[in-house]
C-alpha cells in the first residue's frame, strides 16, 4: 500500500455538523421595522408612565394577600390597554400600520 497524498487525506476526512455550534437565525428584523417597534414601545411607555407608577405603588403597599394574582394581572393589562386607546396619536399610528400590514400581506 502506498502513502495517502494530502489531497486524498482532505477528501477522505469526515464531514462535521456545525448546526449546533453556529447560530443561523430563522428570521431577522430589518432595521426599519426595529425602529418602528422601538418607536411604538417608547410611545406606549410614555403614555403608561403614570398608570405604571400607580399600579406599582399599589402593589408595593398592598395589605394582605391578593386572592387571584392572575386575575389581578389580567385586570391591570386590560386597564393599560384601555389607557392606550385614549391616545388619539397612537391609535392613528397603529391604524396606519394595520392598513400597511393588510396592503402588503404576504398571504395575498
N, C-alpha and C positions, 0 to 999 in steps of 0.2 A: 504494500500500500504506500502511496506517495503522500507527501505533505499537502495540507489544505492551504490554498492560497488565501491571502487576506480578503479578496473579493468573495471567494466561496464561503469564507468564515462569516462575512457580513450577511450574505444571502441566507445562510442557514440558521442565523440567530432567531430565537423565538420572538414572536410579537409580544408587545406589552399592552395591558389595558390601563390607560390613564384616565378613564372616565370617572373614577372616584377621586382622583387627586387634582384634576384640573376642572375648575368650575366653568361650565358653559351654561349661561342663563337661558331659560326658556323664553324669556322676554326681557326687554329693557324699556325704560320710559324715556321717550325723546325729550330733550331739554325744554322744548317749547311747552310740552304737556306738564313737565315737572314745575315749570314756572307758574302755570295756571293752578296746579294743585297747591303750591306754596302760597300763592296769592289768596286763594279761597280760604285756606287754613288760617292765614293771618287775619282776613276779614272776619271769619267766624270767631276767632279768639277775641278780637276786639269787641265784637257785638256781645259775646257771652262773658266778658271780663267781670262785670258786676254780679251777674247771676251766679257765676262760678264761685266768686268770693263769698257770696251769701250762703250758698249751699255748703261750701267747705266749713264756714264758720258754724253753721247749724249742726253739722255732723261732728265737729270737734267739741262742741258744748252740749251734746245730746245727753239727756238724763235717762238712765235706764237702758233697756235693750230695744233695738229695732226688731219687731217680731218677724218681718218679712224683708230681708235685705235685698233680695232680687226685685221684689215689688217696689221698694224704695228707689233702687237704681233705675228701673223702668220709668217710674214717675218723674225722676229728675231728668232723664233723657227726653221724655215726652215734653216736659216743660221747656227744655232748652230748644227743642225743635220748634215749638210754638213761638218762642222768643225770636228765633231766626226768621220765621215767616213774617214778623213785624217789620223786618228790614226791607224796604222797597228796593233799595240799591242792590242788595244781594239777591233778592228774588228776581229782579230783571236780569241780572248777570246769569243766574242759573237757568232762567228760561231761555236765554240766548244760547247757552251751552247745550241745552236739550234740543233746540232747533238744529244746531250743527250736528249733534250726535245722530239725530234722525236722518238728516240730509246726507251724511256721509257714512251711514251704517254699512258695515261690511257684509251684512246679510241680504243686501238687495240683489 
